[in-house]
């Protein structure tokens, strides 16, 4: 196994571990500081009075839109390359990224409309 691959894997896992450690330690420090100041510990527990929105369907909608737009982008890139004579190195990435960005924007709008309608 190449030493470069091992170093890259160690860097990735070290970075992920560092991010998780910082998030957890900061959350613990904030909670301890609030408890020391006399804040009620019940603020850390969510009660059932607030309506929670299920986020799983929104993630599925975004992934479905992204994959569909990527497929359409490949198709549009092929059309641009074959029919219009556009360079393949420009046609494929350009159409895929443009349509994927549009799909993510549409997914964001759907998610914000869904969250706004569930909150009101």
Rosetta constraint file for C-alpha pairs under 8 A:
AtomPair CA 1 CA 5 HARMONIC 7.34 0.50
AtomPair CA 1 CA 6 HARMONIC 7.60 0.50
AtomPair CA 2 CA 6 HARMONIC 6.72 0.50
AtomPair CA 3 CA 7 HARMONIC 6.17 0.50
AtomPair CA 4 CA 8 HARMONIC 6.15 0.50
AtomPair CA 5 CA 9 HARMONIC 6.18 0.50
AtomPair CA 6 CA 10 HARMONIC 6.16 0.50
AtomPair CA 7 CA 11 HARMONIC 6.10 0.50
AtomPair CA 8 CA 12 HARMONIC 6.21 0.50
AtomPair CA 9 CA 13 HARMONIC 6.21 0.50
AtomPair CA 10 CA 14 HARMONIC 5.81 0.50
AtomPair CA 11 CA 15 HARMONIC 5.99 0.50
AtomPair CA 12 CA 16 HARMONIC 6.27 0.50
AtomPair CA 13 CA 17 HARMONIC 6.03 0.50
AtomPair CA 14 CA 18 HARMONIC 6.02 0.50
AtomPair CA 15 CA 19 HARMONIC 6.20 0.50
AtomPair CA 16 CA 20 HARMONIC 6.26 0.50
AtomPair CA 17 CA 21 HARMONIC 5.99 0.50
AtomPair CA 18 CA 22 HARMONIC 6.07 0.50
AtomPair CA 19 CA 23 HARMONIC 6.23 0.50
AtomPair CA 20 CA 24 HARMONIC 6.14 0.50
AtomPair CA 21 CA 25 HARMONIC 5.93 0.50
AtomPair CA 22 CA 26 HARMONIC 5.90 0.50
AtomPair CA 23 CA 27 HARMONIC 6.14 0.50
AtomPair CA 24 CA 28 HARMONIC 6.18 0.50
AtomPair CA 25 CA 29 HARMONIC 6.12 0.50
AtomPair CA 26 CA 30 HARMONIC 6.15 0.50
AtomPair CA 27 CA 31 HARMONIC 6.21 0.50
AtomPair CA 28 CA 32 HARMONIC 6.11 0.50
AtomPair CA 29 CA 33 HARMONIC 6.08 0.50
AtomPair CA 30 CA 34 HARMONIC 6.21 0.50
AtomPair CA 31 CA 35 HARMONIC 6.18 0.50
AtomPair CA 32 CA 36 HARMONIC 6.08 0.50
AtomPair CA 33 CA 37 HARMONIC 6.28 0.50
AtomPair CA 34 CA 38 HARMONIC 6.47 0.50
AtomPair CA 34 CA 39 HARMONIC 5.36 0.50
AtomPair CA 35 CA 39 HARMONIC 5.18 0.50
AtomPair CA 35 CA 40 HARMONIC 6.93 0.50
AtomPair CA 35 CA 41 HARMONIC 6.66 0.50
AtomPair CA 41 CA 45 HARMONIC 7.78 0.50
AtomPair CA 42 CA 46 HARMONIC 7.94 0.50
AtomPair CA 51 CA 119 HARMONIC 7.89 0.50
AtomPair CA 53 CA 115 HARMONIC 7.26 0.50
AtomPair CA 53 CA 118 HARMONIC 7.24 0.50
AtomPair CA 54 CA 58 HARMONIC 7.93 0.50
AtomPair CA 55 CA 59 HARMONIC 6.41 0.50
AtomPair CA 56 CA 60 HARMONIC 6.28 0.50
AtomPair CA 57 CA 61 HARMONIC 6.13 0.50
AtomPair CA 58 CA 62 HARMONIC 6.27 0.50
AtomPair CA 58 CA 107 HARMONIC 7.92 0.50
AtomPair CA 58 CA 111 HARMONIC 5.99 0.50
AtomPair CA 59 CA 63 HARMONIC 6.17 0.50
AtomPair CA 60 CA 64 HARMONIC 5.96 0.50
AtomPair CA 61 CA 65 HARMONIC 6.06 0.50
AtomPair CA 61 CA 107 HARMONIC 6.69 0.50
AtomPair CA 62 CA 66 HARMONIC 6.05 0.50
AtomPair CA 62 CA 103 HARMONIC 7.70 0.50
AtomPair CA 62 CA 104 HARMONIC 6.46 0.50
AtomPair CA 62 CA 107 HARMONIC 5.05 0.50
AtomPair CA 62 CA 108 HARMONIC 7.70 0.50
AtomPair CA 63 CA 67 HARMONIC 6.11 0.50
AtomPair CA 64 CA 68 HARMONIC 6.01 0.50
AtomPair CA 65 CA 69 HARMONIC 5.96 0.50
AtomPair CA 65 CA 100 HARMONIC 7.91 0.50
AtomPair CA 65 CA 103 HARMONIC 5.48 0.50
AtomPair CA 65 CA 104 HARMONIC 7.06 0.50
AtomPair CA 65 CA 107 HARMONIC 6.89 0.50
AtomPair CA 66 CA 70 HARMONIC 6.12 0.50
AtomPair CA 66 CA 100 HARMONIC 5.48 0.50
AtomPair CA 66 CA 103 HARMONIC 5.67 0.50
AtomPair CA 66 CA 104 HARMONIC 6.35 0.50
AtomPair CA 67 CA 71 HARMONIC 6.24 0.50
AtomPair CA 67 CA 100 HARMONIC 7.88 0.50
AtomPair CA 68 CA 72 HARMONIC 6.19 0.50
AtomPair CA 69 CA 73 HARMONIC 5.85 0.50
AtomPair CA 69 CA 96 HARMONIC 7.11 0.50
AtomPair CA 69 CA 99 HARMONIC 5.35 0.50
AtomPair CA 69 CA 100 HARMONIC 5.18 0.50
AtomPair CA 69 CA 103 HARMONIC 6.12 0.50
AtomPair CA 70 CA 74 HARMONIC 6.24 0.50
AtomPair CA 70 CA 96 HARMONIC 5.20 0.50
AtomPair CA 70 CA 97 HARMONIC 7.58 0.50
AtomPair CA 70 CA 99 HARMONIC 6.75 0.50
AtomPair CA 70 CA 100 HARMONIC 5.81 0.50
AtomPair CA 71 CA 75 HARMONIC 6.36 0.50
AtomPair CA 71 CA 96 HARMONIC 7.69 0.50
AtomPair CA 72 CA 76 HARMONIC 6.05 0.50
AtomPair CA 72 CA 96 HARMONIC 7.50 0.50
AtomPair CA 72 CA 99 HARMONIC 7.55 0.50
AtomPair CA 73 CA 77 HARMONIC 5.91 0.50
AtomPair CA 73 CA 92 HARMONIC 7.01 0.50
AtomPair CA 73 CA 95 HARMONIC 4.83 0.50
AtomPair CA 73 CA 96 HARMONIC 4.03 0.50
AtomPair CA 73 CA 97 HARMONIC 7.53 0.50
AtomPair CA 73 CA 98 HARMONIC 7.79 0.50
AtomPair CA 73 CA 99 HARMONIC 5.91 0.50
AtomPair CA 73 CA 100 HARMONIC 7.63 0.50
AtomPair CA 74 CA 78 HARMONIC 6.15 0.50
AtomPair CA 74 CA 92 HARMONIC 5.95 0.50
AtomPair CA 74 CA 95 HARMONIC 7.03 0.50
AtomPair CA 74 CA 96 HARMONIC 6.02 0.50
AtomPair CA 75 CA 79 HARMONIC 6.31 0.50
AtomPair CA 76 CA 80 HARMONIC 6.08 0.50
AtomPair CA 76 CA 91 HARMONIC 7.99 0.50
AtomPair CA 76 CA 92 HARMONIC 7.71 0.50
AtomPair CA 76 CA 95 HARMONIC 6.44 0.50
AtomPair CA 77 CA 81 HARMONIC 5.99 0.50
AtomPair CA 77 CA 88 HARMONIC 7.44 0.50
AtomPair CA 77 CA 91 HARMONIC 4.71 0.50
AtomPair CA 77 CA 92 HARMONIC 4.36 0.50
AtomPair CA 77 CA 93 HARMONIC 7.70 0.50
AtomPair CA 77 CA 94 HARMONIC 7.70 0.50
AtomPair CA 77 CA 95 HARMONIC 5.66 0.50
AtomPair CA 77 CA 96 HARMONIC 7.40 0.50
AtomPair CA 78 CA 82 HARMONIC 5.95 0.50
AtomPair CA 78 CA 88 HARMONIC 7.86 0.50
AtomPair CA 78 CA 91 HARMONIC 7.38 0.50
AtomPair CA 78 CA 92 HARMONIC 6.96 0.50
AtomPair CA 79 CA 83 HARMONIC 5.55 0.50
AtomPair CA 79 CA 84 HARMONIC 7.22 0.50
AtomPair CA 80 CA 84 HARMONIC 5.01 0.50
AtomPair CA 80 CA 85 HARMONIC 6.50 0.50
AtomPair CA 80 CA 86 HARMONIC 5.73 0.50
AtomPair CA 80 CA 91 HARMONIC 6.10 0.50
AtomPair CA 81 CA 85 HARMONIC 5.05 0.50
AtomPair CA 81 CA 86 HARMONIC 4.72 0.50
AtomPair CA 81 CA 87 HARMONIC 6.04 0.50
AtomPair CA 81 CA 88 HARMONIC 5.57 0.50
AtomPair CA 81 CA 91 HARMONIC 6.11 0.50
AtomPair CA 81 CA 92 HARMONIC 7.99 0.50
AtomPair CA 82 CA 86 HARMONIC 7.56 0.50
AtomPair CA 86 CA 90 HARMONIC 7.07 0.50
AtomPair CA 86 CA 91 HARMONIC 6.07 0.50
AtomPair CA 87 CA 91 HARMONIC 6.03 0.50
AtomPair CA 88 CA 92 HARMONIC 5.90 0.50
AtomPair CA 89 CA 93 HARMONIC 6.85 0.50
AtomPair CA 90 CA 94 HARMONIC 5.72 0.50
AtomPair CA 91 CA 95 HARMONIC 5.98 0.50
AtomPair CA 92 CA 96 HARMONIC 6.02 0.50
AtomPair CA 93 CA 97 HARMONIC 5.85 0.50
AtomPair CA 94 CA 98 HARMONIC 5.97 0.50
AtomPair CA 95 CA 99 HARMONIC 5.98 0.50
AtomPair CA 96 CA 100 HARMONIC 5.93 0.50
AtomPair CA 97 CA 101 HARMONIC 6.01 0.50
AtomPair CA 98 CA 102 HARMONIC 6.34 0.50
AtomPair CA 99 CA 103 HARMONIC 6.12 0.50
AtomPair CA 100 CA 104 HARMONIC 6.15 0.50
AtomPair CA 101 CA 105 HARMONIC 6.22 0.50
AtomPair CA 102 CA 106 HARMONIC 6.23 0.50
AtomPair CA 103 CA 107 HARMONIC 6.09 0.50
AtomPair CA 104 CA 108 HARMONIC 6.08 0.50
AtomPair CA 105 CA 109 HARMONIC 6.27 0.50
AtomPair CA 106 CA 110 HARMONIC 6.19 0.50
AtomPair CA 107 CA 111 HARMONIC 6.09 0.50
AtomPair CA 108 CA 112 HARMONIC 6.07 0.50
AtomPair CA 109 CA 113 HARMONIC 6.05 0.50
AtomPair CA 110 CA 114 HARMONIC 6.07 0.50
AtomPair CA 111 CA 115 HARMONIC 6.08 0.50
AtomPair CA 112 CA 116 HARMONIC 5.95 0.50
AtomPair CA 113 CA 117 HARMONIC 6.05 0.50
AtomPair CA 114 CA 118 HARMONIC 6.19 0.50
AtomPair CA 115 CA 119 HARMONIC 6.18 0.50
AtomPair CA 116 CA 120 HARMONIC 6.40 0.50
